[in-house]
Amino acid sequence: WRCSICMCRGCRSPPYSIMTGLFGLLLVVPVADALYLPGFLPKQYEANASVELKVNKLTSVKTQLPYRYYTLPYCLPDVIRESRENLGETLMGDVIENSPYA
């Protein structure tokens, strides 16, 4: 067995390395009790406020290609607009569009 730090034989035992890693993890965990992701701010609505509903792409287990939501015979809005709210949607290939429902 060789030490992972200096590659000598046996200067550190495996339990020491494991305990050091667990101790380091425990130092970080209490600090990370909240997580903020850019672009994911919660939005609060007033009572009886209008909520805009959006649609996403359609996927199938039979084909690997996604379909746009409005390629199927659903009710169409007057104007179809794409909506990009954050970088994650773009990276995942989501096609977020408006819907006629509010």
N, CA and C atoms as a LAMMPS dump frame, in Angstrom:
ITEM: TIMESTEP
0
ITEM: NUMBER OF ATOMS
306
ITEM: BOX BOUNDS ff ff ff
-5.0000000000000000e+02 5.0000000000000000e+02
-5.0000000000000000e+02 5.0000000000000000e+02
-5.0000000000000000e+02 5.0000000000000000e+02
ITEM: ATOMS id mol type element x y z
1 1 1 N 0.835 -1.18 0
2 1 2 C 0 0 0
3 1 3 C 0.876 1.239 0
4 2 1 N 0.543 2.223 -0.861
5 2 2 C 1.319 3.463 -0.956
6 2 3 C 0.465 4.653 -0.545
7 3 1 N 1.099 5.62 0.045
8 3 2 C 0.428 6.849 0.463
9 3 3 C -0.009 7.617 -0.776
10 4 1 N -1.213 8.161 -0.761
11 4 2 C -1.698 8.895 -1.929
12 4 3 C -1.151 10.31 -2.002
13 5 1 N -0.539 10.792 -0.932
14 5 2 C -0.019 12.155 -0.921
15 5 3 C 1.428 12.211 -1.395
16 6 1 N 2.303 11.451 -0.765
17 6 2 C 3.726 11.527 -1.116
18 6 3 C 4.241 10.248 -1.778
19 7 1 N 3.399 9.246 -1.993
20 7 2 C 3.717 7.991 -2.669
21 7 3 C 4.784 7.159 -1.944
22 8 1 N 4.997 7.419 -0.672
23 8 2 C 5.905 6.554 0.084
24 8 3 C 5.114 5.357 0.604
25 9 1 N 5.782 4.478 1.287
26 9 2 C 5.09 3.297 1.799
27 9 3 C 4.674 3.52 3.251
28 10 1 N 3.357 3.615 3.462
29 10 2 C 2.806 3.563 4.803
30 10 3 C 2.961 4.769 5.694
31 11 1 N 3.235 5.968 5.205
32 11 2 C 3.328 7.094 6.126
33 11 3 C 1.951 7.525 6.597
34 12 1 N 0.918 7.238 5.838
35 12 2 C -0.449 7.522 6.252
36 12 3 C -1.255 6.236 6.101
37 13 1 N -2.021 5.93 7.075
38 13 2 C -2.845 4.728 6.988
39 13 3 C -4.179 5.091 6.344
40 14 1 N -4.85 4.138 5.697
41 14 2 C -6.124 4.425 5.04
42 14 3 C -7.17 5.016 5.962
43 15 1 N -7.333 4.579 7.225
44 15 2 C -8.339 5.218 8.084
45 15 3 C -8.073 6.702 8.311
46 16 1 N -6.791 7.107 8.357
47 16 2 C -6.48 8.513 8.549
48 16 3 C -6.967 9.335 7.365
49 17 1 N -6.759 8.835 6.159
50 17 2 C -7.194 9.54 4.956
51 17 3 C -8.707 9.648 4.922
52 18 1 N -9.395 8.602 5.289
53 18 2 C -10.851 8.609 5.291
54 18 3 C -11.375 9.565 6.352
55 19 1 N -10.8 9.527 7.528
56 19 2 C -11.245 10.41 8.615
57 19 3 C -10.99 11.872 8.268
58 20 1 N -9.879 12.162 7.606
59 20 2 C -9.586 13.535 7.21
60 20 3 C -10.629 14.024 6.211
61 21 1 N -10.976 13.193 5.271
62 21 2 C -11.993 13.558 4.281
63 21 3 C -13.356 13.776 4.911
64 22 1 N -13.746 12.896 5.834
65 22 2 C -15.03 13.056 6.512
66 22 3 C -15.047 14.314 7.373
67 23 1 N -13.953 14.61 8.043
68 23 2 C -13.873 15.817 8.856
69 23 3 C -14.003 17.066 7.98
70 24 1 N -13.335 17.071 6.843
71 24 2 C -13.446 18.196 5.908
72 24 3 C -14.869 18.362 5.389
73 25 1 N -15.532 17.254 5.114
74 25 2 C -16.918 17.3 4.658
75 25 3 C -17.837 17.857 5.742
76 26 1 N -17.619 17.453 6.978
77 26 2 C -18.437 17.949 8.082
78 26 3 C -18.229 19.44 8.328
79 27 1 N -17.056 19.954 7.996
80 27 2 C -16.832 21.387 8.145
81 27 3 C -17.631 22.181 7.123
82 28 1 N -17.852 21.621 5.959
83 28 2 C -18.536 22.322 4.881
84 28 3 C -20.051 22.199 4.982
85 29 1 N -20.558 21.075 5.417
86 29 2 C -21.998 20.801 5.406
87 29 3 C -22.809 21.8 6.22
88 30 1 N -22.44 22.133 7.462
89 30 2 C -23.289 23.077 8.206
90 30 3 C -23.385 24.452 7.554
91 31 1 N -22.383 24.852 6.806
92 31 2 C -22.393 26.153 6.157
93 31 3 C -23.333 26.144 4.955
94 32 1 N -23.468 25.02 4.294
95 32 2 C -24.244 24.932 3.061
96 32 3 C -25.673 24.485 3.341
97 33 1 N -26.404 25.244 4.164
98 33 2 C -27.78 24.866 4.453
99 33 3 C -28.771 25.487 3.469
100 34 1 N -28.339 26.407 2.633
101 34 2 C -29.196 27.019 1.616
102 34 3 C -28.454 27.011 0.291
103 35 1 N -29.219 26.945 -0.78
104 35 2 C -28.621 26.888 -2.107
105 35 3 C -29.336 27.872 -3.002
106 36 1 N -28.588 28.675 -3.716
107 36 2 C -29.159 29.629 -4.66
108 36 3 C -28.659 29.286 -6.051
109 37 1 N -29.564 29.066 -6.959
110 37 2 C -29.212 28.845 -8.352
111 37 3 C -29.638 30.056 -9.151
112 38 1 N -28.733 30.676 -9.873
113 38 2 C -29.11 31.843 -10.669
114 38 3 C -30.225 31.505 -11.651
115 39 1 N -31.221 32.361 -11.711
116 39 2 C -32.335 32.148 -12.617
117 39 3 C -33.496 31.399 -11.998
118 40 1 N -33.362 30.949 -10.766
119 40 2 C -34.428 30.203 -10.114
120 40 3 C -34.957 30.955 -8.9
121 41 1 N -35.368 32.175 -9.094
122 41 2 C -35.945 32.929 -7.994
123 41 3 C -37.417 32.561 -7.858
124 42 1 N -37.888 32.333 -6.65
125 42 2 C -39.314 32.043 -6.492
126 42 3 C -40.138 33.29 -6.797
127 43 1 N -41.275 33.088 -7.434
128 43 2 C -42.145 34.198 -7.785
129 43 3 C -43.434 34.059 -6.999
130 44 1 N -43.806 35.099 -6.301
131 44 2 C -45.028 35.078 -5.519
132 44 3 C -46.119 35.832 -6.256
133 45 1 N -47.327 35.298 -6.199
134 45 2 C -48.467 35.906 -6.861
135 45 3 C -49.469 36.376 -5.827
136 46 1 N -50.12 37.457 -6.126
137 46 2 C -51.193 37.96 -5.279
138 46 3 C -52.431 37.092 -5.483
139 47 1 N -53.38 37.186 -4.581
140 47 2 C -54.638 36.448 -4.717
141 47 3 C -55.375 36.92 -5.976
142 48 1 N -55.913 35.985 -6.734
143 48 2 C -56.656 36.232 -7.979
144 48 3 C -55.793 36.832 -9.086
145 49 1 N -54.482 36.723 -8.992
146 49 2 C -53.594 37.233 -10.041
147 49 3 C -53.573 36.246 -11.204
148 50 1 N -53.331 36.739 -12.385
149 50 2 C -53.238 35.903 -13.579
150 50 3 C -51.867 35.218 -13.613
151 51 1 N -51.854 33.919 -13.831
152 51 2 C -50.621 33.142 -13.892
153 51 3 C -50.451 32.649 -15.327
154 52 1 N -49.344 33.027 -15.948
155 52 2 C -49.079 32.617 -17.328
156 52 3 C -48.564 31.179 -17.342
157 53 1 N -49.256 30.312 -18.06
158 53 2 C -48.835 28.922 -18.18
159 53 3 C -47.995 28.751 -19.43
160 54 1 N -46.982 27.91 -19.34
161 54 2 C -46.083 27.677 -20.47
162 54 3 C -46.041 26.192 -20.783
163 55 1 N -45.634 25.862 -21.992
164 55 2 C -45.536 24.47 -22.43
165 55 3 C -44.1 24.18 -22.811
166 56 1 N -43.747 22.896 -22.814
167 56 2 C -42.393 22.461 -23.132
168 56 3 C -42.44 21.501 -24.312
169 57 1 N -41.287 21.072 -24.76
170 57 2 C -41.196 20.107 -25.85
171 57 3 C -41.822 18.778 -25.435
172 58 1 N -42.149 17.956 -26.397
173 58 2 C -42.696 16.629 -26.146
174 58 3 C -41.649 15.591 -26.505
175 59 1 N -41.476 14.611 -25.645
176 59 2 C -40.534 13.526 -25.926
177 59 3 C -41.284 12.208 -25.948
178 60 1 N -40.67 11.215 -26.546
179 60 2 C -41.302 9.919 -26.685
180 60 3 C -40.306 8.826 -26.336
181 61 1 N -40.823 7.687 -25.889
182 61 2 C -39.945 6.546 -25.636
183 61 3 C -39.648 5.792 -26.925
184 62 1 N -40.393 6.068 -27.983
185 62 2 C -40.195 5.367 -29.245
186 62 3 C -39.212 6.065 -30.176
187 63 1 N -38.998 7.35 -29.983
188 63 2 C -38.066 8.086 -30.824
189 63 3 C -37.2 8.99 -29.956
190 64 1 N -36.007 9.266 -30.399
191 64 2 C -35.089 10.109 -29.646
192 64 3 C -35.308 11.587 -29.936
193 65 1 N -36.07 11.899 -30.963
194 65 2 C -36.251 13.291 -31.364
195 65 3 C -37.388 13.94 -30.583
196 66 1 N -37.155 15.104 -30.007
197 66 2 C -38.251 15.808 -29.342
198 66 3 C -39.119 16.53 -30.383
199 67 1 N -40.376 16.724 -30.038
200 67 2 C -41.302 17.451 -30.903
201 67 3 C -41.699 18.742 -30.216
202 68 1 N -41.915 19.778 -31.024
203 68 2 C -42.458 21.011 -30.472
204 68 3 C -43.875 20.741 -29.998
205 69 1 N -44.289 21.403 -28.96
206 69 2 C -45.59 21.154 -28.342
207 69 3 C -46.734 21.359 -29.33
208 70 1 N -46.639 22.38 -30.141
209 70 2 C -47.754 22.722 -31.029
210 70 3 C -47.723 21.975 -32.362
211 71 1 N -46.891 20.928 -32.497
212 71 2 C -46.989 20.079 -33.688
213 71 3 C -48.176 19.144 -33.576
214 72 1 N -48.696 18.954 -32.363
215 72 2 C -49.904 18.169 -32.149
216 72 3 C -51.106 19.116 -32.118
217 73 1 N -52.311 18.594 -32.312
218 73 2 C -53.483 19.473 -32.423
219 73 3 C -53.98 20.01 -31.07
220 74 1 N -53.212 20.889 -30.464
221 74 2 C -53.627 21.567 -29.235
222 74 3 C -54.128 22.953 -29.587
223 75 1 N -54.833 23.588 -28.669
224 75 2 C -55.283 24.965 -28.871
225 75 3 C -54.058 25.872 -28.968
226 76 1 N -54.026 26.697 -30.004
227 76 2 C -52.882 27.584 -30.235
228 76 3 C -53.149 28.968 -29.666
229 77 1 N -52.116 29.615 -29.148
230 77 2 C -52.274 31.025 -28.776
231 77 3 C -52.255 31.883 -30.036
232 78 1 N -52.59 33.153 -29.888
233 78 2 C -52.579 34.055 -31.047
234 78 3 C -51.185 34.15 -31.658
235 79 1 N -50.181 34.303 -30.81
236 79 2 C -48.78 34.389 -31.247
237 79 3 C -47.977 33.424 -30.385
238 80 1 N -47.173 32.562 -31.027
239 80 2 C -46.323 31.624 -30.282
240 80 3 C -44.973 32.287 -30.048
241 81 1 N -44.602 32.439 -28.774
242 81 2 C -43.328 33.054 -28.407
243 81 3 C -42.508 32.062 -27.596
244 82 1 N -41.231 31.938 -27.95
245 82 2 C -40.324 31.123 -27.132
246 82 3 C -39.909 31.929 -25.915
247 83 1 N -39.701 31.233 -24.818
248 83 2 C -39.351 31.892 -23.561
249 83 3 C -38.123 31.226 -22.976
250 84 1 N -37.029 31.955 -22.877
251 84 2 C -35.815 31.463 -22.224
252 84 3 C -35.689 32.16 -20.891
253 85 1 N -35.786 31.391 -19.821
254 85 2 C -35.73 31.999 -18.499
255 85 3 C -34.374 31.838 -17.829
256 86 1 N -33.645 30.781 -18.186
257 86 2 C -32.337 30.604 -17.559
258 86 3 C -31.448 29.751 -18.456
259 87 1 N -30.197 29.678 -18.106
260 87 2 C -29.208 28.952 -18.889
261 87 3 C -29.462 27.448 -18.888
262 88 1 N -29.999 26.92 -17.797
263 88 2 C -30.268 25.483 -17.695
264 88 3 C -31.247 25 -18.741
265 89 1 N -32.276 25.809 -19.037
266 89 2 C -33.231 25.436 -20.075
267 89 3 C -32.542 25.332 -21.429
268 90 1 N -31.66 26.245 -21.707
269 90 2 C -30.942 26.236 -22.977
270 90 3 C -30.04 25.015 -23.071
271 91 1 N -29.31 24.708 -22.005
272 91 2 C -28.394 23.567 -22.021
273 91 3 C -29.126 22.235 -22.111
274 92 1 N -30.327 22.143 -21.53
275 92 2 C -31.106 20.905 -21.564
276 92 3 C -31.895 20.759 -22.859
277 93 1 N -31.896 21.794 -23.695
278 93 2 C -32.613 21.714 -24.961
279 93 3 C -34.112 21.909 -24.83
280 94 1 N -34.548 22.528 -23.742
281 94 2 C -35.976 22.769 -23.56
282 94 3 C -36.458 23.808 -24.556
283 95 1 N -37.693 23.636 -25.008
284 95 2 C -38.325 24.601 -25.9
285 95 3 C -39.565 25.11 -25.158
286 96 1 N -39.384 26.126 -24.34
287 96 2 C -40.467 26.69 -23.546
288 96 3 C -41.205 27.705 -24.398
289 97 1 N -42.523 27.522 -24.527
290 97 2 C -43.353 28.437 -25.318
291 97 3 C -44.562 28.837 -24.503
292 98 1 N -45.193 29.924 -24.909
293 98 2 C -46.383 30.381 -24.211
294 98 3 C -47.58 29.483 -24.571
295 99 1 N -48.606 29.569 -23.769
296 99 2 C -49.83 28.815 -24.036
297 99 3 C -51.017 29.77 -24.017
298 100 1 N -52.167 29.342 -24.546
299 100 2 C -53.326 30.232 -24.542
300 100 3 C -54.02 30.291 -23.176
301 101 1 N -53.51 29.57 -22.191
302 101 2 C -54.165 29.489 -20.893
303 101 3 C -53.491 30.429 -19.895
304 102 1 N -54.296 31.073 -19.089
305 102 2 C -53.764 31.97 -18.058
306 102 3 C -54.622 31.863 -16.82
